């Protein structure tokens, strides 16, 4: 997925910003504001796993501001993002030994709590 930002002033990696937004949505964030709040409240280890880099002097990761996330999501090419996510999921379509299946549709999980199907 190409990064449309100019090189000047980039503080956070493009993939980390998109990954953080996706993680926030998967965690239940339903708006840009909620995504920004989720990222701001994320622990340091989660930010590191998402791809954010620590400050070389302090060793701490400063989360991006909600405005940064809003601008990144506005600048992202939706079609390219759709192709990237679709390709990722297509590669994982079949499960191999020791591999877990990724369910991305709520209807797939419907009724999975009980042995009998829903009415």
N, C-alpha and C positions, 0 to 999 in steps of 0.2 A: 504494500500500500504506500504510495508516494506521499512524502511530506511536502505540502504546498507552502510552508512557511519559509521566509528568507532566513539565511544563516545567522544574521545579526540578532542578538538578543535572545537566542533560544536557551532556555534554562532546563526544560524537561524534555526527555525523548518523546517523539511522536507516538511510538508504539506504547509507551507507558501511559500516556494520556488516554489513548483509545481503550487500552486494557482496563484502566481504572474506571472509565465510564461504563464499560460493559460489566465489570464486576459490581459496580454500584446498582446497575439496573437489575442484575441477577439477584442482588440482595434486597430488592424491593423499591429502589428509588424510582419515582414516577415522573420527575421533572428535572430540569437543569439545576434548579436550586437544591433539590434533594441529592442529586449526584455530587454537586460541589460540597455539600455538608458531609456526605458519606466519605469522600476522599479526604476532607479536612480532619475528620475524626478517626481515620484509619491508623492503626498502630504502625510503628516504624518497620516492623518485620513484614507487614502486609505491603507497605509501600515499596520495600526492597524487592519482594516477590513480584510485584507488578512491573518492576523495571526502573523505578526512580533511583537516581544516584545520590549518595550521601555527599554532604559538603566536605571538601578535603580538609578543612581546618577543624571543624567541630565533629564530623562524623555523623551528624544528624541529617535526616532527609526532610527538607521543607516541602510540604505538600503544595500542589498548585492551587492558585486562587480559583474560585468558582468562575470568575470572568475568563480565565485562561481556558478552562474546560468548555465554557460556552463558545468561545471563539474557535477552538479546535473542532468542536462538533459542527459548527457552522461552516468551517472550511473543508471538512472531510468530504471526499467524493463518495456519495452514498452507493453508487453502482460498484465502485471499486471495493468498498467495504463489504458489500453484499457478496461479491465474487470471492473475496478473501475468506470470509466466514464460511461460505458455501463449500469452497475448496477444502478448508480445514475439516469440516464435518464429513465431506465426501471421503476423505482419506481414512477416516475413522469409522466408516459405515459398517464394516465387518469387524467382528471382534475376534481377536486371536488369543493364543494362550496367555493367561495372566493379564488380559486387557479388559477393562470395564467399558460397558456401553454407555454412550452419552445420550440421554433423553433431553430433547430440546423443545418438546411439545407437551403441554399439560395434558392433552388427551391421551398421550401414551401412558401416563401414570394414573389415569383415572381408574379408581377401583383397586389399585395395587395394595391397599392396606388390608384388604380382606381376601379370603379365598374365593368368594363368589362374586360374579360380575355385578356392576351397578344395575339398578332397574331401568 
